[in-house]
Amino acid sequence: MLAALLLLSACPAPQATSTPPTTGGATTGSGTGTTTGSGGTVGEEPRGPKIGENCGAGDVCGEGACVSYRGIAGARGPEFKTCELRCDAEKRCEGGRQCTTIADGPGEVCR
């Protein structure tokens, strides 16, 4: 059981496919992680990691904002950082994305 837990905690965060750029910004995350960094601008091709990808150096994201969280191993496991867009209070998303809950990841995000 311990070996299975270690194996799961070593798995990288799921990666999303390329999506159109949206406006992002520095915000405070809710739920399981925190958000930092800056995002891209509407109409520009992102110049950094996209939604669902690992954050760049200095927690930079081309889309969304850098969200840090712990995986299934919790506080004993490694910290993951991916570029994400949080769902709004009504669980809505822009740009044709849908609000999705990633339970062992960043929580409610737009994918």
N, C-alpha and C positions, 0 to 999 in steps of 0.2 A: 504494500500500500504506500509506504514511504517512497519507494522508487517511482511509482506512478505519479505521486504528488510532485516530486522533483522534476520529472519529465514534463509535466504540464506547466510548471512554473518557468521552465526554460524555453517554452514555445514563444515565438515573437507574437506581437499583437497582429490581428487580422489586417490585411491591406485592402484598400478600396481601389476601384478603377478610377481613371481620370474623369473629372467632372468639370463643368464650366466654372470659371472664377466667380467669386462673390466677395462682398465686402466683409471684412473681419476686423477684429480689434482686440485690444487687451481687455479682458474681463475676468471676473472671479468666477471660477467654476462652481457648480452645485453638485451635490451628491457625492460621488466617490473620488473626485479629483479636483485639481486646481488648474486654472488657465492663465497663461502668460503669453507674451509675444505679440506680433502684429500680423495682419493678414493682407491679402491682395486687394486690388481695386477692380471694380466692375469694368469690363472692357479690356483689361490687361491680361496677358498670359502670365500665370503665376511664376515667380522667380525663386521658387523654393519648393519644399515638400508640399504635396497636395493632401486633401482630406484623407485620413486613414493611414498616412505614411508617417514614419518616425520623424520627429522634429529635427531641424537642422542645427548647426553650431549656434550656440547662444539662444537656443529655443526659438529659432526663426521658422516661420511657416509662410509658404506662398499663398495658401488658402487657409482660412480659419485662424485659430490660435492654438498654441501649444498647450496640451492638457496632460498633466502628470497623474498617474494612478498606479495602484498595485494590482497585480493579477490575482488569480485564485489562491495563491499562497499567502495573501494578506501582507501584514507588516513584516513578516520574515522573508518575503520574496523580494525580487528586484523591483525597482521603480521603472515604469514604462512611460514614455512621452511620445504622443502622437498629435498630429494636426487635426483639429476637430472644429465643428460648428455645433454649438449647443442648440437644442430645440427651444422655442420660446415657451412662455407660460401655458399656452394653449396647445402645446406639442405640435406646432406648425414649423415648416421649414421653407426656405426660398429656393428658387432655381430648380424646381421639380424633384427635390430631395424629399425623403420621408423621415419622420422621427423614428428612430430605432433605439432600443435599449440593449446595450452591451453590458450584461450583468457583471462579468469579471473584468471589465475594462473601464472606459470613460463614462459609462452611464447612458443617459439620454442624449443622443447626438443625431445630427442630420446626415444621412448617407444617401 
